[in-house]
Amino acid sequence: MPSFDEVLKEAEEFGRFQKRVFFLLCQTGITFSFLFVGVVFLGQKPEHYWCRIPGAAELSERCGWTLEEEQNYTVPALNWMNLSSRGQCERFDIKWNNTSVSCANPLSRFTNNSLGNVPLTSCQDDWVYKQPHSTIVSEYNLVCANAWMLDLTQAVLNLGFLAGAFTLGYAADRYGRIRIYLFSCLGVGLCGLVVAFAPNFSVFLIFRFLQGVFGKGTWMTAYVIVTEIVGSDQRRIVGIVIQIFFTIGIMILPGIAYLIPTWQGIQLAITLPNFLFLLYYWAVPESPRWLLTRKKGEKALKILHTIAKHNGKYLSPHYSELTVTDEEISNPSFLDLVRTPQMRKYTLILMYAWFTSALVYQGLVMRLGIIGGNLYLDFFISGAVELPAALLILLTIDRIGRRLPFAISNIVAGVACLITAFIPKDILWLKTSVATLGRLGITMAFEIVYLVNSELYPTTLRNFGVSLCSSLCDLGGIIAPFLLFRLAAIWMELPLIIFSILAVICGVLVLLLPETKGISLPETVEDVEQLSRKKKHQNITSYI
């Protein structure tokens, strides 16, 4: 009986059918990038806000003040005491007497000396925003003592990614790729709607977590499908190009945020497209590779006939049955990924690579928000920097393989972060250039780890293995905001030192992985164990 790869070659490995499916699933990369980094715009810190003194609201209404007049009349005393930086988080512990305070000069009853003796108190929940409810910060008062809750929203999202990797990654291997993909698209859309209209912060966090769960399901399942319906020679292209769409999403996002003034509007704009993906029910088939692992050869062959027909090909009549794996079908678990020596080594290294890539990548992205500048423009440029990364990958991995570019990109990112930390701020152009090189390097590493991870696991464990290893990416995402902001408070460049150490170690470790260039996707665990020997045999044969 012919193997799947033999029949796929006759049906055409990357014909019109695969290109159409590939383009449709690539759109998932755009919406996932919106979810992945959207908090940068959803949670922008309002430029103008202050703590309102009790009674000031009633006085403002009686006097007919605008917000600017209320601030000028009731808060300027803080400026007199050189406490303007504290005015947003602290207020005088006084209460206005509406009947005796003058609308023209409400602080006239205080002399400088008596005002200096008025104690300060922290603001609890009565902040005034010049643009109320334009971000989740102003919506839920995530300022001052509550500022850490903004980091919590991103950590909760990444926690959702982590849960999605385990639950939906397992489900995709158990119940099918496209079924879980469509279920995830529906889930991320519905949860995104609830997030936009959440009545309180607790509801916001719960559905932000669920949005992360389903969002991870859409992205990882789409990635696995596109790598399983093409031949080995095309995997490198589809694996990189689908991530180019992720970059396109990053470049589009600042434009959406610039045009839409409120966070609810931005949330709806980046959520609603997920419902369009439900139409893929009629356009994207189940992965025939997965069907073979479930001993459903007839259904797999039927899909291959459909692929051949749309590609203008015709399968030979003797292709009436496909070779199915003899490996016993069981529910995948983490033990399956570490039971054998090679699988164990690959799993541990890949988990660390995912962790490092995500932590350094998200750390460098969020760093844009604390170094000043035009956020919209800087964010767009940071996304544009990632496009050359994809081009460099395509130019190198087909010529010299996956392993060496994977290692070099991590080392370059680490060295660039280290150098950036010690370049004086006065030489801004050089500091920015070297930091950009670091962003380019870690982007390459982040994109290559997707490809290498999917190529090192057998079909029976591929979706689960990729999802579980990438769960360390989510752990890195949970840690990144807290690590960045806490260390930056000690020294602005300290996070770059940590990023440097992690990336260089990763670059050394990935050299222990086998080269997967030109090797067919492994179908069983035994195939994975034989990868190194197969590659050595191929190298010897090529010299003979």
Legacy VTK file of the C-alpha trace (Angstrom):
# vtk DataFile Version 3.0
C-alpha trace
ASCII
DATASET POLYDATA
POINTS 544 float
0.000 0.000 0.000
1.260 3.505 -0.794
2.172 5.931 1.980
0.470 9.263 2.469
3.468 11.204 1.122
3.534 9.099 -2.046
-0.121 9.788 -2.782
0.246 13.470 -1.866
3.028 13.846 -4.423
0.738 12.550 -7.151
-2.105 14.830 -5.965
0.459 17.707 -5.895
2.097 18.766 -2.687
1.292 22.477 -2.899
-1.309 22.983 -5.589
-4.283 25.324 -5.897
-6.235 23.488 -3.200
-3.493 23.728 -0.581
-2.769 27.346 -1.471
-6.418 28.265 -0.966
-6.635 26.487 2.383
-3.303 27.958 3.401
-4.388 31.527 2.597
-7.645 31.111 4.507
-5.948 29.755 7.623
-3.247 32.437 7.475
-5.886 35.003 8.423
-5.893 33.375 11.845
-2.388 34.753 12.344
-3.676 38.313 11.993
-6.443 37.956 14.564
-4.191 36.036 16.949
-1.604 38.821 16.869
-4.389 41.278 17.776
-5.121 39.182 20.842
-1.460 38.531 21.668
-0.339 42.178 21.906
-3.633 44.074 21.954
-3.233 45.063 25.613
-0.647 47.655 24.539
-3.521 49.716 23.099
-6.440 48.447 25.161
-4.559 49.378 28.309
-2.877 52.655 27.399
-2.350 54.773 30.488
-4.423 57.983 30.263
-2.263 61.060 29.927
-4.430 63.283 32.142
-6.085 62.123 35.323
-6.148 63.171 38.950
-7.564 62.212 42.323
-10.820 63.964 43.140
-11.275 65.416 46.637
-14.594 64.408 48.280
-17.255 66.980 47.561
-15.427 68.332 44.499
-17.905 66.711 42.120
-20.894 68.453 43.749
-18.998 71.733 43.901
-18.044 71.417 40.241
-21.684 70.833 39.299
-22.858 73.828 41.394
-20.213 76.114 39.945
-20.577 74.835 36.369
-16.869 74.040 36.014
-15.396 72.058 33.158
-13.038 69.204 34.040
-10.040 71.453 33.347
-11.437 74.179 35.609
-12.148 71.656 38.355
-8.563 70.427 38.204
-7.155 73.956 38.178
-9.328 75.052 41.095
-9.098 71.994 43.341
-5.698 70.410 42.666
-3.152 73.233 42.067
-2.178 73.243 45.739
-0.272 70.046 45.034
1.804 71.944 42.495
2.539 74.609 45.128
3.911 71.899 47.415
6.002 70.415 44.568
3.864 67.283 44.719
2.516 67.376 41.162
3.806 63.864 40.533
1.781 62.644 43.490
-1.385 64.462 42.517
-2.598 61.517 40.498
-2.369 59.084 43.384
-2.666 61.208 46.526
-4.943 64.022 47.628
-5.376 66.325 50.582
-7.391 64.768 53.355
-10.088 67.446 53.273
-13.727 67.635 52.250
-15.285 70.618 50.536
-18.035 72.570 52.281
-20.210 73.404 49.304
-22.014 76.248 51.007
-18.920 78.204 52.025
-16.448 77.571 49.209
-16.037 80.246 46.557
-16.494 79.107 42.952
-13.911 81.653 41.808
-11.198 80.687 44.312
-12.108 77.579 46.338
-8.713 77.392 48.063
-8.814 80.987 49.297
-9.574 79.894 52.869
-6.246 78.075 53.041
-3.039 79.989 53.663
0.243 78.489 52.545
1.092 77.592 56.126
-2.226 75.981 56.953
-2.280 74.110 53.642
1.119 72.702 54.369
-0.240 71.124 57.543
-3.115 69.353 55.762
-2.329 65.598 55.684
-2.224 63.622 52.452
-4.161 60.426 51.862
-4.069 57.878 49.080
-6.767 57.941 46.463
-9.142 55.004 46.643
-11.506 54.927 43.684
-12.430 58.486 42.778
-10.177 59.377 39.855
-11.137 61.824 37.159
-10.063 61.155 33.567
-9.956 63.739 30.838
-11.092 61.010 28.417
-13.227 58.708 30.596
-13.387 54.996 29.734
-11.169 55.294 26.651
-8.983 52.411 27.909
-9.393 49.554 30.356
-7.198 51.578 32.720
-9.781 54.358 33.014
-12.686 51.902 32.797
-11.593 49.906 35.846
-9.305 52.451 37.593
-6.115 50.471 37.035
-3.879 53.284 38.227
-1.667 54.050 41.218
-1.935 51.194 43.733
-4.023 49.214 41.235
-1.571 49.657 38.324
-0.298 46.062 38.710
-3.752 44.828 37.660
-3.018 45.926 34.101
-0.076 43.496 34.056
-2.473 40.936 35.507
-4.749 41.221 32.450
-1.884 40.145 30.170
-0.757 37.448 32.588
-4.302 36.052 32.699
-4.436 36.000 28.900
-1.187 34.026 28.771
-2.535 31.733 31.469
-5.456 31.118 29.115
-2.986 30.327 26.335
-1.361 27.825 28.681
-4.673 26.147 29.504
-5.616 26.107 25.827
-2.340 24.410 24.919
-3.132 21.489 27.219
-6.877 21.173 26.684
-7.391 22.100 23.040
-4.013 20.725 21.970
-5.070 17.369 23.363
-8.569 17.694 21.886
-7.212 18.400 18.390
-5.217 15.165 18.463
-8.168 13.273 19.933
-11.163 14.666 18.033
-9.720 16.256 14.900
-7.967 19.438 13.777
-10.699 21.309 11.931
-13.403 20.488 14.454
-11.375 22.027 17.298
-10.333 24.936 15.076
-13.953 25.910 14.378
-14.941 25.395 18.014
-12.066 27.653 19.083
-13.016 30.384 16.588
-16.548 30.448 17.979
-15.238 30.496 21.552
-12.728 33.315 21.046
-15.379 35.402 19.277
-18.035 34.985 21.963
-15.593 35.569 24.815
-14.236 38.654 23.062
-17.744 40.127 22.936
-18.212 39.566 26.665
-14.821 41.191 27.341
-15.909 44.295 25.404
-19.060 44.719 27.510
-17.850 43.287 30.845
-19.803 44.938 33.700
-16.845 44.716 36.111
-13.174 43.837 36.251
-13.746 40.288 37.544
-15.913 39.390 34.538
-13.327 41.039 32.288
-10.553 38.842 33.693
-12.565 35.605 33.495
-13.469 36.030 29.836
-10.045 37.393 28.974
-8.698 34.099 30.300
-11.217 32.132 28.218
-10.385 34.203 25.179
-6.783 33.120 25.653
-7.822 29.464 25.864
-9.738 29.563 22.597
-7.270 31.914 20.910
-4.482 29.397 21.441
-6.734 26.732 19.944
-7.250 28.710 16.732
-3.598 29.578 16.188
-1.913 26.276 16.988
-4.497 24.147 15.187
-4.345 26.340 12.078
-0.557 26.059 12.090
-0.632 22.281 12.365
-3.224 21.911 9.591
-1.220 23.919 7.062
1.963 21.956 7.801
0.163 18.602 7.469
-1.512 19.132 4.084
1.687 19.998 2.179
4.846 18.091 1.324
8.136 18.265 3.207
9.632 20.731 0.715
6.829 23.233 1.315
6.648 23.024 5.109
9.341 25.641 5.526
7.427 28.096 3.323
4.010 27.678 4.913
5.505 27.586 8.410
7.194 30.959 7.911
4.584 32.699 5.762
1.748 32.003 8.215
3.845 33.875 10.781
4.305 36.745 8.333
0.545 37.202 8.653
1.076 37.432 12.421
3.513 40.270 11.705
1.011 41.889 9.334
-1.482 41.863 12.196
1.036 43.660 14.426
1.463 46.322 11.742
-2.295 46.729 11.279
-3.134 46.948 14.987
-1.745 50.473 15.647
-3.815 51.765 12.716
-6.980 50.265 14.207
-6.144 51.706 17.627
-5.391 55.125 16.151
-8.727 55.316 14.304
-10.929 53.951 17.116
-11.014 56.168 20.235
-12.327 53.683 22.834
-11.096 50.346 24.075
-14.510 48.735 23.557
-14.383 49.711 19.888
-10.874 48.320 19.506
-11.900 45.111 21.257
-14.855 44.630 18.913
-12.754 45.395 15.838
-10.174 42.744 16.720
-12.775 40.172 17.865
-15.547 40.122 15.251
-13.386 38.732 12.374
-13.182 35.426 14.281
-16.820 34.721 13.438
-15.990 34.834 9.716
-13.684 31.852 10.210
-16.735 29.679 10.914
-17.332 29.753 7.153
-14.243 27.560 6.809
-16.485 24.610 7.662
-17.227 24.436 3.935
-13.727 25.304 2.696
-11.133 23.590 4.915
-11.063 19.751 5.177
-9.873 17.615 8.033
-6.158 16.836 8.009
-5.756 13.545 6.105
-2.576 12.830 8.073
-4.606 12.956 11.286
-7.268 10.684 9.788
-4.606 8.085 9.075
-3.464 8.132 12.702
-7.079 7.394 13.683
-7.120 4.468 11.221
-9.558 6.260 8.912
-7.723 5.577 5.655
-10.843 5.706 3.479
-11.720 9.245 4.605
-8.105 10.345 4.156
-8.026 8.925 0.627
-11.298 10.674 -0.199
-9.802 14.019 0.822
-6.700 13.298 -1.236
-8.918 12.655 -4.283
-10.558 16.035 -3.637
-7.142 17.693 -3.383
-6.029 16.069 -6.633
-9.226 17.115 -8.425
-8.878 20.773 -7.415
-5.196 20.704 -8.356
-6.027 19.375 -11.825
-4.449 16.000 -11.086
-5.729 12.440 -11.175
-4.827 9.713 -8.697
-3.940 6.280 -10.033
-6.732 3.670 -9.723
-4.532 1.393 -7.604
-4.619 4.035 -4.854
-7.592 2.376 -3.224
-6.065 2.118 0.224
-3.452 3.981 2.246
-0.877 2.729 4.719
-2.041 3.496 8.241
0.162 3.528 11.303
0.402 0.332 13.342
1.069 2.357 16.466
-1.589 1.813 19.073
-3.909 4.793 19.317
-3.997 6.184 22.833
-4.736 9.432 24.551
-1.526 11.534 24.309
0.112 12.686 27.522
3.283 14.438 28.624
4.846 11.036 29.402
4.658 10.188 25.692
6.921 13.176 25.007
9.631 12.152 27.485
9.433 8.351 27.530
12.194 7.725 24.952
15.698 9.299 25.009
15.542 11.430 21.860
11.964 12.573 22.436
12.906 13.559 25.980
15.901 15.605 24.850
13.951 17.347 22.074
11.040 18.124 24.376
13.111 19.728 27.132
15.172 21.847 24.741
12.116 22.966 22.778
10.264 23.886 25.965
13.152 26.118 27.026
13.363 27.625 23.525
9.661 28.485 23.585
9.979 30.026 27.046
12.950 32.176 26.089
11.548 33.291 22.739
8.263 34.437 24.256
9.752 36.141 27.294
12.359 38.084 25.304
9.967 38.871 22.444
7.149 40.157 24.663
9.640 41.933 26.904
11.101 43.870 23.968
7.626 44.724 22.646
6.362 45.990 26.005
9.604 47.903 26.522
8.384 50.259 23.785
5.714 51.465 26.185
8.163 52.605 28.868
10.920 54.266 26.835
8.729 57.087 25.513
8.083 58.172 21.932
5.123 57.836 19.570
3.535 54.524 20.547
1.582 54.065 17.302
4.562 54.774 15.045
7.052 52.860 17.179
4.750 49.853 17.318
4.287 49.869 13.547
8.040 50.090 12.974
8.662 47.276 15.458
6.279 45.120 13.425
7.885 46.106 10.129
11.259 44.976 11.520
9.888 41.433 11.685
9.343 41.191 7.920
13.088 40.983 7.102
13.284 38.231 9.726
10.936 36.067 7.669
12.945 36.794 4.515
16.207 35.851 6.213
14.683 32.602 7.415
13.453 31.674 3.940
16.888 32.447 2.488
18.801 30.399 5.047
16.840 27.361 6.203
16.561 25.939 2.689
20.298 26.266 2.103
21.939 25.536 5.447
19.064 23.981 7.363
17.075 24.879 10.484
19.477 24.274 13.351
22.247 26.778 12.609
19.941 29.789 11.899
17.962 28.829 15.014
21.105 28.966 17.162
22.614 32.077 15.567
19.381 34.087 15.815
19.172 33.433 19.571
22.818 34.338 20.125
22.523 37.514 18.032
19.433 38.540 20.019
21.230 37.937 23.315
24.390 39.810 22.356
22.352 42.719 20.943
20.355 43.031 24.176
23.564 43.057 26.209
25.207 45.729 24.053
22.041 47.850 24.035
21.985 47.908 27.825
25.384 49.617 27.985
25.051 52.079 25.100
24.543 55.604 26.523
21.180 57.239 25.948
22.976 60.132 24.289
23.814 57.912 21.303
20.150 57.215 20.612
20.564 56.180 16.962
23.085 53.468 17.883
21.051 52.264 20.865
17.934 52.010 18.689
19.799 50.251 15.869
21.301 47.575 18.114
17.964 47.065 19.906
16.331 46.607 16.496
18.915 43.938 15.677
17.955 42.165 18.896
14.278 42.317 17.961
15.141 40.897 14.532
17.100 38.026 16.069
14.474 36.984 18.605
11.751 37.218 15.949
13.702 34.793 13.764
14.137 32.451 16.734
10.432 32.670 17.579
9.445 31.806 14.012
11.919 28.960 13.574
10.869 27.237 16.816
7.372 26.758 15.359
8.795 24.992 12.324
11.327 22.851 14.182
8.796 21.830 16.831
6.272 20.585 14.261
8.982 18.680 12.371
10.387 16.858 15.403
7.152 15.261 16.612
5.243 12.329 15.083
1.787 12.808 13.606
0.227 10.908 16.514
1.567 13.500 18.957
2.216 16.533 16.769
-0.638 18.842 17.752
-0.354 17.872 21.417
3.444 18.125 21.379
3.531 21.525 19.699
0.799 22.797 22.006
2.458 21.494 25.166
5.942 22.769 24.307
4.527 26.123 23.276
2.811 26.276 26.656
6.214 27.370 27.983
5.808 30.309 25.632
2.718 31.174 27.640
4.645 30.836 30.889
7.190 33.280 29.490
4.329 35.613 28.601
3.001 35.436 32.154
6.394 36.330 33.625
7.433 38.948 31.033
5.339 41.959 32.170
6.185 41.540 35.843
9.877 40.897 35.137
10.130 43.882 32.789
8.425 46.477 34.983
9.834 45.318 38.325
13.440 45.136 37.093
13.099 48.350 35.072
12.117 50.122 38.304
15.553 49.166 39.693
17.488 49.940 36.509
15.891 50.566 33.110
18.401 48.311 31.313
18.390 45.426 33.809
15.703 43.439 31.912
17.964 43.502 28.835
20.704 41.753 30.823
18.298 38.942 31.769
17.055 38.688 28.169
20.652 38.420 26.989
21.556 35.537 29.302
18.414 33.547 28.451
18.819 33.970 24.680
22.506 32.999 24.543
21.877 29.833 26.602
19.036 28.946 24.229
21.311 29.425 21.220
23.777 26.898 22.625
21.114 24.322 23.552
19.391 24.210 20.147
22.653 23.031 18.608
21.877 19.681 20.292
18.766 19.217 18.127
18.924 17.215 14.879
18.717 18.885 11.485
15.260 18.334 9.914
15.861 19.846 6.490
14.471 17.585 3.751
13.240 14.873 6.139
9.650 13.586 5.856
7.404 14.302 8.796
7.776 11.458 11.304
4.623 9.385 11.694
5.520 7.463 14.872
7.714 7.844 17.950
10.068 5.259 16.465
10.518 7.519 13.423
11.581 10.316 15.760
14.098 8.088 17.518
15.588 7.225 14.135
15.891 10.850 12.943
19.563 11.268 13.798
20.535 7.965 12.223
18.477 8.701 9.115
20.131 12.067 8.697
23.621 10.547 9.069
22.744 7.892 6.495
21.462 10.537 4.072
24.670 12.558 4.488
26.851 9.484 3.828
24.776 8.565 0.780
25.076 12.079 -0.646
28.875 11.824 -0.565
29.009 8.422 -2.282
LINES 1 545
544 0 1 2 3 4 5 6 7 8 9 10 11 12 13 14 15 16 17 18 19 20 21 22 23 24 25 26 27 28 29 30 31 32 33 34 35 36 37 38 39 40 41 42 43 44 45 46 47 48 49 50 51 52 53 54 55 56 57 58 59 60 61 62 63 64 65 66 67 68 69 70 71 72 73 74 75 76 77 78 79 80 81 82 83 84 85 86 87 88 89 90 91 92 93 94 95 96 97 98 99 100 101 102 103 104 105 106 107 108 109 110 111 112 113 114 115 116 117 118 119 120 121 122 123 124 125 126 127 128 129 130 131 132 133 134 135 136 137 138 139 140 141 142 143 144 145 146 147 148 149 150 151 152 153 154 155 156 157 158 159 160 161 162 163 164 165 166 167 168 169 170 171 172 173 174 175 176 177 178 179 180 181 182 183 184 185 186 187 188 189 190 191 192 193 194 195 196 197 198 199 200 201 202 203 204 205 206 207 208 209 210 211 212 213 214 215 216 217 218 219 220 221 222 223 224 225 226 227 228 229 230 231 232 233 234 235 236 237 238 239 240 241 242 243 244 245 246 247 248 249 250 251 252 253 254 255 256 257 258 259 260 261 262 263 264 265 266 267 268 269 270 271 272 273 274 275 276 277 278 279 280 281 282 283 284 285 286 287 288 289 290 291 292 293 294 295 296 297 298 299 300 301 302 303 304 305 306 307 308 309 310 311 312 313 314 315 316 317 318 319 320 321 322 323 324 325 326 327 328 329 330 331 332 333 334 335 336 337 338 339 340 341 342 343 344 345 346 347 348 349 350 351 352 353 354 355 356 357 358 359 360 361 362 363 364 365 366 367 368 369 370 371 372 373 374 375 376 377 378 379 380 381 382 383 384 385 386 387 388 389 390 391 392 393 394 395 396 397 398 399 400 401 402 403 404 405 406 407 408 409 410 411 412 413 414 415 416 417 418 419 420 421 422 423 424 425 426 427 428 429 430 431 432 433 434 435 436 437 438 439 440 441 442 443 444 445 446 447 448 449 450 451 452 453 454 455 456 457 458 459 460 461 462 463 464 465 466 467 468 469 470 471 472 473 474 475 476 477 478 479 480 481 482 483 484 485 486 487 488 489 490 491 492 493 494 495 496 497 498 499 500 501 502 503 504 505 506 507 508 509 510 511 512 513 514 515 516 517 518 519 520 521 522 523 524 525 526 527 528 529 530 531 532 533 534 535 536 537 538 539 540 541 542 543
